[in-house]
Amino acid sequence: MKIALLQPRGPLYKNKTGTFKKTLMYAPLTLTTLAALVPPELNAEIKIIDEGVEDIDSNLEADLVAITAITGTSRRAYKFADKFRARGIPVVMGGVHATLVPNEVVEHADAVVVGYAEENWPQLIRDFKEGKMKKFYYQSPNHSLANMPFPRRDMLKKNGYTTIYSIEAARGCLNNCDFCVVPAAWGRKLYQKSVENVIAEIRHMKAKHLIFLDLSPTEDVDYAKRLYSAMIPLKLKWFGLSTTKIYFDNELLELAAKSGCKGLLIGFESVDQTTLKNANKGFNNVSKYYDLVEKLHSHGIAINGCFVFGFDNDDKDTFKKTVEFVQKANIDLPRYAIYTPFPNTMIHNKLRSEGRIIEDNWSLYDAQHCVFQPAQMTPQELEEGARWAWRETYKLKSIFKRLAGARCLTRITLPLNLAYRHYAYNLHNYTKDRMLEDLDV
């Protein structure tokens, strides 16, 4: 049996032909995890292709094709799926978009995996082998990450990424931010690997530099402390994610630093407290932002700070206010997104009921195009303001000023800033027409 595992990319996020340099590309876990879960007794020949780093050949030979997609890549995924099915090759689709809108996705697939796939994917392949594959496979309410095999990182095109050593210890989130797909797709629940399993996986990789992809690993503080404590003897350097809540637990922060944490992605989202409250992210405290940044920097931890434009409280002054904070606080690696109402999220349903969704083409749901009517500006003003913020932040003068003030890992953060500078100064090329042209496969 030949199985092809595919991950299409949107035009913005391709290495070489898109705006993302290799410096910003780390290995995804979905494809390598699915490959590891193929039942060994089937002796399947497995091929994985991440279109971010290599092309997908729609004429490839396979007995079964499995495609994972986010909303922004879903229409391109449909194009591939339709081509394979036209050739008589069955297609399975899964991922967050399939979980949010399974009844749409099934129009382009022979089977749809709804929710996390660790348990259903092996069963689906066995069913396919026996000629009884079902239309839908739903995540079990008792889903667990216990005793999972290590991802097949050996199957990756290693020279396409800055690192293949990405890892996940915990999955999910307890928060309920209105723009986030996580509560809409998977609910407010945490799934965790045992600390022992995570440590065993790190040892198996023999890596000294890691990227943790956990969305909200510090929500279970006791678990995070046990994990970081167990990592200390490994003498790692790692990068990951956290909420601003890490500021309030000194022991947690100390353990993160001692375990080798050198950088954290943190969703600041807005510099306006009312905006945060309205978005169900009121636990972010704007008055503590400067202290948070200084505290992390004092522990040698760089910050990938994320901000969103387009909340109902945002007006045309918001872009300038946000950039001023980023520059004054010396955020090491700032990132901006446009408020995006992904399907079946709280904000999508709200804006739909208000008649404010102006674009249903999923290809534009990439967090850099405006697909709704903002409250206090036009869609064009929102897009232009976001692009101005990108360009202003990634002027060379701004880069060197921020990094000099941050004093964290310049050897790493400078190349990342230069890669984001390329991204920032090319965003304007990705017009609606160009985004739609990318649907040809």
Secondary structure, 3 states (H helix, E strand, C coil): CEEEEEECCCHHHCECCCCECHHHCECCCHHHHHHHHCCHHHCCEEEEEECCCCCCCCCCCCCEEEEECCHHHHHHHHHHHHHHHHCCCCEEEECHHHHHCHHHHHHHCCEEEECCCCCHHHHHHHHHHCCCCCCEEECCCCCCCCCCCCCCHHHCCHHHCCECCEECCEEECCCCCCCCHHHHHHCCCEEECCHHHHHHHHHHHCCCEEEECCCCCCCCHHHHHHHHHHHHHHCCEEEEEECHHHHHCHHHHHHHHHCCEEEEEEEEECCCHHHHHHCCCCCCCHHHHHHHHHHHHHCCCEEEEEEEECCCCCCCCHHHHHHHHHHHHCCCCCEEEECCCCCCCHHHHHHHHCCCECCCCHHHCCCCCCCECCCCCCHHHHHHHHHHHHHHHCCHHHHHHHHHHHCCCHHHHHHHHHHHHHHHCCHHHCCHHHHHHCCCC
